[in-house]
């Protein structure tokens, strides 16, 4: 189905156009064919098959949000193990419970995660979790763009790496272009230098990128200092991990030298403010990194440490936290934080035609109802979305040129059944 969105405000994230107060977007197949001001007056409208026309009056259209770091199926653990610091939380609560998970848990957990993400405007997510073939099938079924990653952790890393390489082959040969994969070593403190070196070498061979936690807590810093007398970034540099395209989650405890290493190696940093705050992990130096030209994007982390997957909330929290940290209200304005959640995320995940509303780009878009009480008046649309929206205003979601949600209702997804089955499975798990 081809789509014409007319009479809408458009946040293009394209420097040449910025915000179009009133314009149209024409989508053919899975690509944006035209975007411009005013009314569509094209003469060849008949060439479009099954054209659906959406009246965009009182709506803002913008690129879909990109959740650059999450563990989707951890919706199974939302609210579990509350009030503990990261290391105790992992060792005493999360890891023991995760050992009970089966493919069925991951499937339902991911289904619920996709419902939550899509309904609040996320159209692409970067996952690191178990049973990624289940995640792949859910992503295809829900028509959400997904980058998959099997966590490689501990002494069984060789077997896990083999599984990750097999997953890469499957996503490469898959006709569905909505799914891809990255190698996902958990962190430099849960893997040996030998393991990191091998993973780095394999990553270069397949050129898929590497998704890894970096310097999330002071505990990690102390472990690596005691073990190697090095920082996380120094270990990853020496092991060859940084010779790949790297998506580094958290990056909270970085030295000045670490920031130089990240800049020089073009590491993409994922800011996870709510998770970092909830686990009291610390505040990353995001503004400094942006000033250094480092590509910083945003992720929610898992629903067990956030406790939601709402990128609208993440943008607001992330911007406010940096303003407070810097004691400067001019830092991270609405436009910059939205760029981090869209265009910067696309760049980090290796999508060169995503994150903008521009001719030739993938048609991953969301439509926000500007008539909601919390979005009136609309003096500054960037500010309204970053600081006033909460996700409930998202009424249309289009991914890869397909309408997934129309006027707040999912198409081809049985929301009630998923929630019912999910609740029953969680009850048995606990």
C-alpha positions as CSV (number, residue, x, y, z in Angstrom):
1,X,0.0,0.0,0.0
2,X,1.2,3.5,-0.9
3,X,0.5,6.4,1.5
4,X,-0.1,10.1,1.2
5,X,0.0,12.1,4.4
6,X,-1.3,15.6,3.7
7,X,-1.7,18.9,5.6
8,X,0.7,18.0,8.4
9,X,3.5,19.6,10.4
10,X,6.7,17.7,9.6
11,X,9.8,17.4,11.7
12,X,12.2,16.3,8.9
13,X,15.5,16.1,10.9
14,X,16.9,17.3,7.6
15,X,19.1,20.4,8.0
16,X,18.0,21.6,4.6
17,X,14.3,21.7,5.6
18,X,14.1,21.5,9.4
19,X,10.4,21.9,10.3
20,X,7.7,22.1,7.6
21,X,4.7,23.9,9.1
22,X,2.3,22.5,6.6
23,X,3.2,19.9,4.0
24,X,2.9,16.4,2.7
25,X,4.7,13.1,2.5
26,X,4.3,10.6,-0.3
27,X,5.4,7.0,0.5
28,X,5.8,4.4,-2.3
29,X,6.5,0.9,-1.2
30,X,8.9,1.2,1.8
31,X,10.5,4.6,0.8
32,X,9.7,8.2,1.1
33,X,9.1,9.3,-2.5
34,X,8.3,13.0,-1.9
35,X,8.2,15.5,1.0
36,X,7.5,19.1,0.5
37,X,5.5,22.2,1.6
38,X,1.9,22.9,0.9
39,X,-0.5,20.6,-0.9
40,X,0.3,17.6,-3.0
41,X,-0.5,18.5,-6.7
42,X,1.3,15.7,-8.5
43,X,-0.1,14.7,-11.8
44,X,0.8,11.0,-11.6
45,X,-1.2,10.0,-8.5
46,X,-2.7,7.2,-10.5
47,X,0.6,5.3,-10.5
48,X,0.3,4.6,-6.8
49,X,-1.3,1.3,-5.8
50,X,-4.0,1.2,-3.2
51,X,-3.2,4.8,-2.1
52,X,-4.2,5.5,1.5
53,X,-4.6,9.2,2.2
54,X,-4.1,10.3,5.8
55,X,-5.3,13.8,6.9
56,X,-2.5,15.2,8.9
57,X,-4.2,18.3,10.1
58,X,-3.3,18.9,13.8
59,X,-0.7,16.2,13.6
60,X,3.1,16.4,13.7
61,X,4.9,13.7,11.6
62,X,8.5,12.9,12.6
63,X,10.9,10.0,12.1
64,X,10.3,6.9,14.3
65,X,12.2,6.8,17.5
66,X,15.2,4.4,17.7
67,X,15.8,2.6,21.0
68,X,19.6,2.0,20.6
69,X,20.1,-0.2,23.7
70,X,17.6,-2.5,25.3
71,X,16.9,-6.0,26.5
72,X,13.4,-6.3,25.1
73,X,12.1,-9.5,26.9
74,X,13.1,-8.2,30.3
75,X,9.5,-7.0,30.4
76,X,9.2,-10.4,32.2
77,X,11.2,-8.8,35.0
78,X,9.6,-5.4,35.3
79,X,9.5,-4.5,39.0
80,X,11.4,-7.5,40.1
81,X,14.5,-7.1,42.3
82,X,13.7,-3.5,43.2
83,X,16.0,-1.3,45.2
84,X,19.4,-3.0,44.7
85,X,22.6,-1.7,43.2
86,X,23.6,-3.1,39.8
87,X,26.0,-5.9,40.9
88,X,23.7,-7.3,43.6
89,X,20.7,-6.8,41.4
90,X,22.3,-8.9,38.7
91,X,23.8,-11.6,40.8
92,X,21.0,-12.1,43.4
93,X,17.9,-11.4,41.3
94,X,18.2,-11.0,37.5
95,X,20.7,-13.7,36.5
96,X,19.1,-16.5,38.6
97,X,15.6,-15.7,37.3
98,X,16.9,-15.5,33.7
99,X,18.3,-19.0,34.0
100,X,14.6,-20.2,34.1
101,X,13.6,-18.5,30.9
102,X,12.6,-20.6,27.9
103,X,12.0,-19.6,24.3
104,X,8.3,-19.1,25.2
105,X,9.2,-16.5,27.9
106,X,11.4,-14.6,25.4
107,X,8.7,-14.7,22.7
108,X,5.9,-13.3,24.9
109,X,8.3,-10.9,26.7
110,X,9.4,-9.5,23.3
111,X,5.8,-9.3,22.1
112,X,4.8,-7.1,25.0
113,X,7.9,-5.0,24.6
114,X,7.1,-4.4,20.9
115,X,3.5,-3.4,21.9
116,X,4.9,-0.9,24.4
117,X,7.6,0.5,22.0
118,X,5.4,0.8,19.0
119,X,2.6,2.5,20.9
120,X,5.0,5.2,22.2
121,X,6.7,5.8,18.9
122,X,9.6,3.5,18.7
123,X,10.0,1.9,15.3
124,X,13.5,0.3,15.7
125,X,15.2,-1.3,18.6
126,X,18.7,-2.7,19.2
127,X,18.4,-5.8,21.4
128,X,20.8,-7.8,23.5
129,X,19.2,-10.9,24.9
130,X,18.7,-14.6,24.7
131,X,16.8,-16.7,22.1
132,X,17.2,-14.1,19.4
133,X,15.6,-16.3,16.8
134,X,12.4,-15.8,18.8
135,X,13.0,-12.1,18.8
136,X,13.5,-12.1,15.0
137,X,10.2,-13.8,14.4
138,X,8.4,-11.4,16.7
139,X,10.0,-8.4,14.9
140,X,8.8,-9.8,11.5
141,X,5.3,-10.4,12.8
142,X,5.0,-7.0,14.4
143,X,6.7,-5.2,11.5
144,X,9.2,-3.4,13.7
145,X,12.8,-2.9,12.7
146,X,15.2,-4.8,15.0
147,X,18.9,-5.3,15.4
148,X,19.5,-8.6,17.2
149,X,22.3,-9.5,19.5
150,X,23.0,-12.7,21.5
151,X,24.9,-11.8,24.7
152,X,28.4,-13.3,24.9
153,X,29.3,-13.5,28.5
154,X,31.5,-15.6,30.9
155,X,33.3,-18.9,30.3
156,X,30.9,-20.2,27.7
157,X,31.8,-17.4,25.3
158,X,33.0,-19.6,22.5
159,X,29.7,-21.4,22.2
160,X,27.8,-18.1,22.4
161,X,30.0,-16.5,19.7
162,X,29.3,-19.5,17.4
163,X,25.5,-19.0,18.0
164,X,25.9,-15.3,17.3
165,X,27.7,-15.9,14.0
166,X,25.0,-18.4,13.0
167,X,22.4,-15.7,13.8
168,X,24.3,-13.3,11.6
169,X,24.2,-15.7,8.7
170,X,20.4,-16.1,9.1
171,X,19.7,-12.4,9.2
172,X,22.0,-11.9,6.2
173,X,20.2,-14.5,4.1
174,X,16.7,-13.5,5.4
175,X,14.6,-11.9,2.7
176,X,13.0,-9.7,5.4
177,X,15.2,-6.5,5.5
178,X,13.6,-5.5,8.8
179,X,16.1,-7.6,10.9
180,X,19.8,-7.5,11.1
181,X,22.3,-8.4,13.8
182,X,25.4,-7.3,15.7
183,X,27.9,-9.2,17.9
184,X,27.0,-8.5,21.5
185,X,29.8,-9.2,24.0
186,X,28.3,-8.2,27.4
187,X,31.1,-6.1,28.7
188,X,34.9,-6.0,29.3
189,X,34.5,-7.1,32.9
190,X,32.5,-10.3,32.1
191,X,34.8,-11.5,29.4
192,X,38.5,-12.3,29.2
193,X,40.9,-10.3,27.0
194,X,41.3,-13.4,24.9
195,X,37.6,-13.6,24.3
196,X,37.3,-9.9,23.5
197,X,40.2,-10.2,21.0
198,X,38.5,-13.2,19.2
199,X,35.2,-11.4,19.1
200,X,36.8,-8.2,17.7
201,X,38.5,-10.3,15.0
202,X,35.2,-12.1,14.1
203,X,33.4,-8.7,14.1
204,X,35.8,-7.4,11.4
205,X,35.2,-10.4,9.2
206,X,31.5,-10.1,9.1
207,X,31.4,-6.2,9.4
208,X,28.2,-6.2,11.4
209,X,29.2,-4.0,14.3
210,X,29.5,-4.7,18.0
211,X,27.0,-3.9,20.8
212,X,28.6,-3.8,24.3
213,X,28.1,-2.3,27.8
214,X,31.0,0.1,28.6
215,X,31.8,1.6,32.1
216,X,28.3,1.4,33.5
217,X,29.3,1.4,37.1
218,X,32.1,2.2,39.5
219,X,32.2,-1.5,40.3
220,X,33.2,-2.3,36.7
221,X,35.9,0.4,36.9
222,X,37.3,-1.1,40.1
223,X,37.2,-4.7,38.7
224,X,39.2,-3.8,35.6
225,X,41.6,-1.5,37.5
226,X,42.4,-4.4,39.9
227,X,42.6,-7.0,37.1
228,X,44.5,-5.1,34.4
229,X,45.2,-1.6,35.8
230,X,43.2,-0.3,32.9
231,X,39.9,1.3,32.1
232,X,37.1,-0.3,30.1
233,X,38.0,1.8,27.1
234,X,41.7,0.9,27.3
235,X,40.8,-2.8,27.5
236,X,38.5,-2.6,24.5
237,X,41.1,-0.6,22.5
238,X,43.9,-3.1,23.3
239,X,41.7,-6.1,22.4
240,X,40.7,-4.8,19.0
241,X,37.0,-4.3,19.8
242,X,37.2,-0.7,18.8
243,X,38.4,-1.6,15.3
244,X,34.8,-2.3,14.6
245,X,31.7,-0.1,14.5
246,X,30.9,-0.1,18.2
247,X,27.6,0.8,19.9
248,X,28.7,1.4,23.5
249,X,25.9,1.4,26.1
250,X,26.0,3.6,29.2
251,X,29.6,5.0,29.1
252,X,29.0,6.5,32.5
253,X,32.4,6.4,34.2
254,X,34.8,7.7,31.5
255,X,38.1,9.4,32.1
256,X,39.3,12.3,29.9
257,X,41.5,9.8,28.1
258,X,38.6,7.4,27.7
259,X,36.6,10.1,25.9
260,X,39.6,10.7,23.6
261,X,39.7,7.0,22.8
262,X,36.0,6.9,22.1
263,X,36.3,10.0,19.8
264,X,39.3,8.7,18.0
265,X,37.7,5.3,17.4
266,X,34.3,6.7,16.4
267,X,32.5,4.7,19.1
268,X,28.7,5.4,19.2
269,X,27.6,6.1,22.8
270,X,24.1,5.1,24.0
271,X,22.8,7.3,26.8
272,X,20.4,5.4,29.2
273,X,19.5,8.1,31.7
274,X,16.5,6.5,33.5
275,X,18.3,3.1,34.1
276,X,21.4,4.9,35.2
277,X,19.4,7.0,37.7
278,X,17.3,4.1,39.0
279,X,20.3,1.9,39.6
280,X,22.3,4.9,40.9
281,X,25.0,4.0,38.4
282,X,26.0,7.7,37.8
283,X,25.6,10.4,35.2
284,X,27.6,10.2,31.9
285,X,29.3,13.3,30.5
286,X,27.0,13.5,27.5
287,X,27.3,17.2,26.7
288,X,31.1,16.9,26.7
289,X,30.9,14.0,24.4
290,X,28.6,15.8,22.0
291,X,30.9,18.8,22.1
292,X,33.8,16.5,21.0
293,X,31.7,15.4,18.0
294,X,31.0,11.9,19.4
295,X,27.7,10.4,18.0
296,X,25.5,10.0,21.1
297,X,22.1,8.2,20.8
298,X,19.5,7.1,23.4
299,X,18.2,3.8,24.7
300,X,15.9,2.7,27.5
301,X,17.9,-0.3,28.7
302,X,15.6,-3.2,29.9
303,X,12.2,-2.7,31.5
304,X,13.6,-4.3,34.7
305,X,15.8,-1.3,35.4
306,X,13.9,1.6,33.9
307,X,11.0,0.4,34.3
308,X,9.5,1.1,30.8
309,X,10.5,1.2,27.2
310,X,9.1,4.7,26.5
311,X,11.6,6.7,24.4
312,X,9.5,9.9,24.9
313,X,10.1,9.7,28.6
314,X,13.8,8.9,28.0
315,X,14.3,12.0,25.9
316,X,12.8,14.3,28.6
317,X,14.7,12.7,31.4
318,X,18.0,12.7,29.4
319,X,17.8,16.3,28.6
320,X,16.8,17.5,32.1
321,X,19.5,15.4,33.7
322,X,22.2,16.9,31.6
323,X,20.9,20.5,32.2
324,X,21.1,19.8,36.0
325,X,24.5,18.1,35.7
326,X,25.9,21.0,33.8
327,X,24.0,23.6,35.8
328,X,23.1,25.2,32.5
329,X,19.5,25.3,31.1
330,X,20.8,25.8,27.5
331,X,22.3,22.4,27.3
332,X,20.5,19.6,25.3
333,X,17.5,21.5,23.9
334,X,14.5,19.7,22.4
335,X,16.0,19.6,18.8
336,X,19.2,18.0,20.0
337,X,17.6,15.3,22.1
338,X,15.2,14.4,19.3
339,X,18.2,14.1,16.9
340,X,19.8,11.8,19.4
341,X,16.7,9.6,19.5
342,X,16.3,9.5,15.7
343,X,19.2,10.4,13.3
344,X,22.0,9.6,15.7
345,X,20.5,6.2,16.6
346,X,20.2,5.4,12.9
347,X,23.9,6.2,12.4
348,X,24.9,4.2,15.4
349,X,23.1,1.1,14.1
350,X,24.5,1.4,10.6
351,X,21.4,2.7,8.8
352,X,22.4,5.4,6.3
353,X,18.9,6.0,5.0
354,X,17.0,6.2,8.3
355,X,16.2,8.9,10.9
356,X,15.2,11.6,8.4
357,X,12.0,12.4,6.5
358,X,13.7,12.9,3.2
359,X,13.3,11.5,-0.3
360,X,14.9,8.1,-0.7
361,X,14.9,7.4,3.1
362,X,13.1,4.4,4.7
363,X,9.5,5.2,5.6
364,X,9.6,4.8,9.4
365,X,7.4,7.5,10.7
366,X,5.1,8.4,13.6
367,X,2.3,10.9,13.8
368,X,1.7,12.8,17.0
369,X,-1.7,14.4,17.8
370,X,-0.9,18.0,18.6
371,X,-4.4,18.6,19.9
372,X,-3.7,16.9,23.2
373,X,-4.1,19.3,26.1
374,X,-0.4,18.8,27.1
375,X,0.8,19.9,23.6
376,X,-1.2,23.1,23.4
377,X,-0.1,25.8,22.6
378,X,2.6,24.8,20.1
379,X,5.2,27.6,20.1
380,X,8.1,25.2,19.7
381,X,7.3,21.7,18.4
382,X,10.8,20.4,19.4
383,X,10.2,21.5,23.0
384,X,6.7,20.2,23.1
385,X,7.7,16.7,22.0
386,X,10.8,16.5,24.1
387,X,9.4,18.0,27.3
388,X,5.6,17.8,27.1
389,X,4.8,14.6,25.3
390,X,4.5,11.3,27.2
391,X,4.0,8.8,24.3
392,X,0.2,8.6,24.5
393,X,0.0,11.2,21.8
394,X,1.4,8.8,19.2
395,X,-1.6,7.8,17.0
396,X,-0.1,6.6,13.8
397,X,3.0,4.4,13.4
398,X,4.3,3.6,9.9
399,X,7.3,1.2,9.6
400,X,9.0,0.3,6.3
401,X,6.0,1.9,4.5
402,X,3.4,-0.2,6.3
403,X,0.8,1.2,8.8
404,X,1.2,-0.7,12.1
405,X,-1.0,1.6,14.2
406,X,-3.9,3.7,13.0
407,X,-5.6,6.2,15.4
408,X,-4.1,4.4,18.4
409,X,-5.3,1.0,17.3
410,X,-2.9,-1.8,16.2
411,X,-3.5,-3.5,12.9
412,X,-2.9,-7.2,12.6
413,X,-1.8,-7.5,16.3
414,X,-4.0,-9.1,19.0
415,X,-3.0,-6.8,21.9
416,X,-5.5,-8.3,24.4
417,X,-4.4,-11.9,23.8
418,X,-0.7,-11.0,24.2
419,X,-1.3,-9.2,27.5
420,X,-3.5,-12.1,28.8
421,X,-0.9,-14.8,27.9
422,X,1.9,-12.7,29.2
423,X,0.3,-12.2,32.6
424,X,-0.4,-15.9,32.9
425,X,3.2,-16.8,32.1
426,X,4.6,-14.3,34.6
427,X,2.3,-15.6,37.3
428,X,3.7,-19.1,36.8
429,X,7.2,-17.9,36.7
430,X,7.1,-16.2,40.0
